[in-house]
Every structure is written in C-alpha cells, then in structure tokens.
Amino acid sequence: MLKKFMQKIEGINPWHFLWIGIIFSEFFTFIMNSILSILWWNYISIDLLLIGSIDAFIVAFLVSTIIIYFVKKIKATDILNRQLTQEVKTLRGMLQICCNCKKIQVDEDSWEMIESYISEHSEVKFTHSYCPDCIRILYPDMADDILAEIGSNAD
C-alpha cells in the first residue's frame, strides 16, 4: 500500500503537501468553528475563528513537515535500495563442475574455466597463486625456500 502511495506521489514536490495540509486544515477549522459558534452563541465568534485558525496552521505545519520528512526518507531509502540491487550480482543454482580440471558446464556441449564463469556472473576478479601444498608437490626441491620467501614477504 505504501509503495502504491509512493508511486502516485513520485513526481509531486513534497512542499505541496505542506500547503495542501495548511489550506485543508484552515478550511476545516473555519467550517467547524463557524458551525460551533452558531450552535453555541447564535453568531460567528471572530476570536474563536482566529484562535482556531492559528491552532490549525500550527498543527497543519507540524504534520505536513513530518510527512515531508518521512516521504524524503522513504524516497532516499528506495533510491539506495535500487542502487544496491543493481550492484548485486549473485550466482544461484547448481553448477556442474569437472572433478579434474574444475571447468564449469555452461551449455550441454560447452565448458568454461571457473575463473571466467565467475568473473562474467559476478564482480569478482581473480589473481593466481599456489597454495603451500601445491608448491610442495610441483616444486619439491625448492618448496622450503619458496615458502620461506613467501613467509618473509607476508611480514
């Protein structure tokens, strides 16, 4: 319901609400005070109209200001929500991945490197390195020296 209301008032200047509220409040107060004056005293009391008008103006101003504040907050939140929604890219579902080379099946006959697939479907960028276990497997003679070098660079 609030979303429909926000869509209807999207292009309206919020300050128009202030003036509409004040005018409506003043008109309503004038009518009610006139009716009550006639019922109680058989004439229209100018003092009652003046006091009622001032009171109505203050109340309308405060209520309209509060409405404007919340409308602006809702619009700002909606804009932020739209921006964040556009920025988020998610990977969903199940991906078939090769047990050996770790390629992902894109179509029935096509496979793609996992790095390429994830980069295309998200904001992730990859850089490559070796984990300590693979360094020991691929470079068994130099593994200790390489790991020591990596460890000293990390500090």
C-alpha positions as CSV (number, residue, x, y, z in Angstrom):
1,M,0.0,0.0,0.0
2,L,2.8,2.4,0.9
3,K,4.6,1.5,-2.4
4,K,1.5,2.4,-4.4
5,F,1.2,5.7,-2.5
6,M,4.8,6.5,-3.1
7,Q,4.4,5.8,-6.9
8,K,1.5,8.1,-7.0
9,I,3.3,11.0,-5.3
10,E,6.7,10.3,-7.0
11,G,6.6,13.4,-9.2
12,I,5.0,15.7,-6.6
13,N,7.0,18.3,-4.8
14,P,6.8,17.4,-1.1
15,W,6.3,21.1,-0.1
16,H,3.0,21.0,-1.9
17,F,1.9,18.7,0.8
18,L,2.6,21.4,3.3
19,W,0.4,23.9,1.6
20,I,-2.3,21.5,0.9
21,G,-2.3,20.4,4.5
22,I,-2.4,24.0,5.8
23,I,-5.2,25.0,3.4
24,F,-7.3,22.0,4.2
25,S,-6.7,22.5,7.9
26,E,-7.6,26.2,7.8
27,F,-10.7,25.4,5.7
28,F,-11.8,22.6,8.0
29,T,-11.2,24.7,11.2
30,F,-13.1,27.7,9.7
31,I,-16.2,25.5,8.9
32,M,-16.1,23.7,12.3
33,N,-15.6,26.9,14.3
34,S,-18.4,28.7,12.4
35,I,-20.8,25.8,13.0
36,L,-19.9,25.6,16.7
37,S,-20.2,29.4,17.1
38,I,-23.6,29.4,15.6
39,L,-24.7,26.5,17.7
40,W,-23.4,27.9,21.0
41,W,-23.8,31.6,20.7
42,N,-26.0,32.1,17.6
43,Y,-23.3,34.2,15.9
44,I,-19.9,33.6,14.5
45,S,-17.1,34.4,17.0
46,I,-14.2,36.1,15.4
47,D,-12.0,35.3,18.4
48,L,-12.8,31.6,18.1
49,L,-12.1,31.7,14.4
50,L,-8.7,33.5,14.9
51,I,-7.6,31.1,17.7
52,G,-8.8,28.1,15.7
53,S,-7.0,29.3,12.6
54,I,-3.7,29.8,14.4
55,D,-4.0,26.4,16.0
56,A,-4.9,24.8,12.7
57,F,-2.0,26.4,11.0
58,I,0.5,25.2,13.6
59,V,-0.9,21.6,13.6
60,A,-1.0,21.5,9.8
61,F,2.5,22.8,9.5
62,L,3.9,20.3,12.0
63,V,2.0,17.3,10.5
64,S,3.0,18.3,6.9
65,T,6.6,18.8,7.9
66,I,6.6,15.3,9.5
67,I,5.0,13.8,6.3
68,I,7.6,15.6,4.1
69,Y,10.4,14.3,6.3
70,F,9.2,10.7,6.1
71,V,8.5,10.9,2.4
72,K,12.0,12.1,1.7
73,K,13.5,9.3,3.9
74,I,11.4,6.7,2.1
75,K,12.5,8.1,-1.3
76,A,16.2,8.1,-0.2
77,T,15.9,4.6,1.1
78,D,14.2,3.5,-2.1
79,I,16.9,5.1,-4.3
80,L,19.6,3.4,-2.2
81,N,17.8,0.1,-2.4
82,R,17.6,0.4,-6.2
83,Q,21.3,1.2,-6.4
84,L,22.3,-1.7,-4.2
85,T,20.0,-4.1,-6.1
86,Q,21.7,-3.1,-9.4
87,E,25.1,-3.6,-7.9
88,V,24.5,-7.1,-6.6
89,K,25.2,-9.9,-8.9
90,T,24.6,-13.4,-7.5
91,L,25.3,-16.9,-8.6
92,R,22.4,-19.2,-7.9
93,G,21.5,-22.8,-8.6
94,M,23.7,-25.8,-9.1
95,L,26.8,-25.6,-11.3
96,Q,28.2,-28.8,-12.8
97,I,32.0,-28.7,-12.4
98,C,34.6,-31.1,-13.7
99,C,36.3,-33.1,-10.9
100,N,39.6,-32.9,-12.6
101,C,40.1,-29.5,-14.3
102,K,37.4,-27.6,-12.5
103,K,35.7,-26.3,-15.6
104,I,32.0,-25.4,-15.4
105,Q,29.4,-26.7,-17.8
106,V,27.8,-23.7,-19.4
107,D,25.7,-25.4,-22.1
108,E,25.2,-29.1,-23.0
109,D,28.4,-29.2,-25.1
110,S,30.4,-26.3,-23.8
111,W,32.6,-26.0,-20.7
112,E,34.2,-22.8,-19.4
113,M,37.1,-22.1,-16.9
114,I,35.7,-21.5,-13.4
115,E,37.5,-18.1,-13.2
116,S,35.9,-16.9,-16.5
117,Y,32.5,-18.1,-15.5
118,I,32.5,-16.5,-12.0
119,S,34.0,-13.2,-13.4
120,E,31.2,-13.0,-16.0
121,H,28.5,-13.6,-13.5
122,S,29.7,-11.5,-10.6
123,E,32.0,-8.7,-9.7
124,V,34.9,-11.0,-8.7
125,K,38.3,-10.6,-10.3
126,F,40.8,-13.4,-10.0
127,T,44.6,-13.5,-9.4
128,H,46.5,-16.7,-9.3
129,S,49.0,-18.2,-6.9
130,Y,49.9,-21.6,-5.5
131,C,48.9,-22.9,-2.1
132,P,51.7,-24.4,0.1
133,D,50.6,-27.9,-0.6
134,C,50.8,-27.4,-4.4
135,I,54.2,-25.7,-4.0
136,R,55.5,-28.8,-2.3
137,I,54.0,-31.1,-5.0
138,L,55.1,-29.0,-8.0
139,Y,58.5,-27.8,-6.7
140,P,59.6,-30.4,-4.1
141,D,63.3,-29.4,-4.3
142,M,62.7,-25.6,-3.9
143,A,59.5,-25.7,-1.8
144,D,61.1,-24.8,1.5
145,D,63.0,-21.8,0.0
146,I,59.8,-20.6,-1.8
147,L,57.7,-20.9,1.3
148,A,60.3,-19.2,3.4
149,E,60.4,-16.3,0.8
150,I,56.6,-16.1,0.8
151,G,56.5,-16.1,4.6
152,S,59.1,-13.3,4.8
153,N,57.3,-11.2,2.2
154,A,54.0,-11.6,4.2
155,D,55.5,-10.0,7.3
